[in-house]
């Protein structure tokens, strides 16, 4: 280790070590706030959107195949990997090496990834080339330009 | 009776990169070390191509090209975020967890030891981590930590096990020890391996059957403890809280050679800021500051290697003071005309925050104001990484690590979260 070869260096003037003064805002003396004992932390959107902290991911959607599912390009999706994907769920799937958003439809032993836009056709799933990556639990859409 | 499970992520760095890149599943992938120097993580497909651990990347350029190996620079921000999730998922399975490294943890399962087979519990843990965190892991379960390590190794090595191995009978223990070379035993390093091999001891089984007295005479109590553990006697407890570090080192090689003192000072300032942050994280203060700079021992240019240290009158964790001292040391050790390749800082003589050996004759530097300021700085930087830093660390940082193949910070930066196709 390099550190072992260290030899003592010349002494540095310790007077230089004093740090510069720090100005603090002073609270004026007076009547104490009656609210101090009732302070609680404000509601937090993360608490609302994230149920399983270690299994939740945020992804950004691009494209127009899910218009009828109310997902638009640039929307933020909250994805929970801990949920079991059921028929009708909107899911993130790894399809042909890409992450994609579609609706999952299961009928008996067969299942499909269904785009929610009549311009696109459903894709039947064969296990070898598709993996369900997670279930979309919230769609966050910005309504102000 | 004790029972431990060792949970170890498979090719962790590669698995982290592949989580967001499904196109890379089943393909050869490697992750490079700092400055993209050598391979520090390999996917099974990359291992199959004969790429060794620690192999310099420039040496395997041809293989990378011919087989289309994907190379990533180490993205520690991403790995730390995923590691944190894996660990918190593991915590749901045991009241006591020891995070042993970024990708391994020991779980205390002693409270479940009455169950005949913990293997199913192991599979439950494995599938939960795979599903929720997206990271494949292997699990070894046994009465001692050393045996759990070996069981884990077997789980990794033999795919037939499904990634979970439990040592719950004498027969299994014996069979496993017989097929494990001694250098796979936890705590048996390279030196010890050579010494044991010279004595004709090549398997864990042979090591476990050496007489205790002989080991104590020929080796030391540490190896004796290992042997006891191999024989099922638990000697190493679970350490839930990592002990505070006695030394904190922060050092790196530069992406290019540096000659200028001002640039060196920037790097020293930056490394010291990081070291001071670590110091505050473990609620300690340091009294001794060490700084070193050196040229590359692998080049033909003139060599220079020097370090300096300084003892402060009072221990402190104030970045401003520590950086000031470090730069003072640099002044005394810097010599112009050399091509510097690496620099580093070390904080030593570390004490807990509550303990202070006062020096009557020098003014106190670690006031409560300074502590408050550092706390605020740390809080802000935790929310907005690298938002606040001393001007002396520089804003250009041309010496920073070369990381040409860095993946996006998928989990820690809004601008870099994964894109999914609609």
Interface residues (C-beta under 8 A of the other chain):
Chain A: X2 X3 X5 X6 X7 X8 X9 X10 X11 X12 X14 X16 X17 X18 X19 X22 X24 X52 X53 X54 X55 X57 X58 X59 X60 X61 X62 X63 X64 X65 X66 X71 X73 X76 X77 X81 X82 X92 X94 X97 X98 X99 X100 X101 X131 X133
Chain B: X20 X22 X23 X24 X25 X85 X86 X88 X89 X131 X132 X133 X134 X249 X251 X290 X291 X292 X294 X305 X306 X307 X308 X309 X310 X312 X313 X318 X320 X321 X324 X325 X328 X329 X332 X333 X342 X344 X346 X362 X363 X365 X369 X370 X373 X410 X411 X417 X418 X419 X420 X421 X422
